[in-house]
Amino acid sequence: MSRGNRARTQSGNEPGRGWRRLSVYLALLAGLFLTSALLFAGIEGWSLLDAFYYTMVTMLTIGFGDLTPQTALGKVLTISLAPV
C-alpha cells in the first residue's frame, strides 16, 4: 500500500470530501427553494418572482407580511416550510 492510500485509509476522509458534501447540501437547498417557489406560483397564482421572494422571506424567517397565502394548500405549504 502506498503512503497516500495509507493516509486516506487511516483518516477515513478523501481529499475534497467536505466540499463535495457542502455542494450537495447547497444543491438540495436550492432545489427546495425553486420547488417551493414553483408550487407557490401555481397554488397562489403569483408570478415566479413573487413566489420566490415569498419563499425566501418565509424560509429565512423574516416574514414581512406583504405577501400571504390565501388558499388552504398555500397555508399548509407555508407551515411545512417555516421550520426548514
VENVENGI-V944051 format. One record per residue. PHI is phi in whole degrees, -180 to 180 (999 if undefined). OMEGA is omega in whole degrees, 0 to 359 (NA if undefined). Layout:
BEGIN
phi->PHI omega->OMEGA
phi->PHI omega->OMEGA
END
This chain:
BEGIN
phi->999 omega->180
phi->-76 omega->184
phi->-62 omega->180
phi->-65 omega->178
phi->-66 omega->179
phi->-64 omega->180
phi->-64 omega->180
phi->-67 omega->181
phi->-68 omega->182
phi->-71 omega->182
phi->-81 omega->180
phi->81 omega->181
phi->-120 omega->173
phi->-89 omega->176
phi->-61 omega->178
phi->83 omega->183
phi->-65 omega->179
phi->-62 omega->179
phi->-68 omega->178
phi->-64 omega->179
phi->-64 omega->179
phi->-61 omega->181
phi->-66 omega->176
phi->-66 omega->179
phi->-62 omega->179
phi->-66 omega->177
phi->-66 omega->177
phi->-64 omega->179
phi->-65 omega->178
phi->-63 omega->177
phi->-64 omega->178
phi->-65 omega->178
phi->-62 omega->182
phi->-67 omega->179
phi->-61 omega->179
phi->-63 omega->179
phi->-63 omega->178
phi->-65 omega->177
phi->-64 omega->179
phi->-63 omega->179
phi->-62 omega->180
phi->-74 omega->184
phi->-72 omega->185
phi->-94 omega->181
phi->76 omega->179
phi->-85 omega->171
phi->-68 omega->180
phi->-63 omega->178
phi->-65 omega->178
phi->-63 omega->180
phi->-66 omega->178
phi->-67 omega->177
phi->-60 omega->180
phi->-63 omega->179
phi->-62 omega->179
phi->-63 omega->181
phi->-63 omega->181
phi->-73 omega->184
phi->-71 omega->176
phi->-89 omega->179
phi->54 omega->176
phi->-83 omega->173
phi->63 omega->179
phi->-67 omega->180
phi->90 omega->180
phi->-75 omega->173
phi->-120 omega->177
phi->-139 omega->178
phi->-69 omega->181
phi->-105 omega->181
phi->-95 omega->178
phi->-64 omega->180
phi->-66 omega->176
phi->-64 omega->178
phi->-68 omega->177
phi->-64 omega->177
phi->-62 omega->178
phi->-62 omega->179
phi->-61 omega->181
phi->-76 omega->181
phi->-86 omega->186
phi->-57 omega->180
phi->-73 omega->182
phi->-69 omega->NA
END
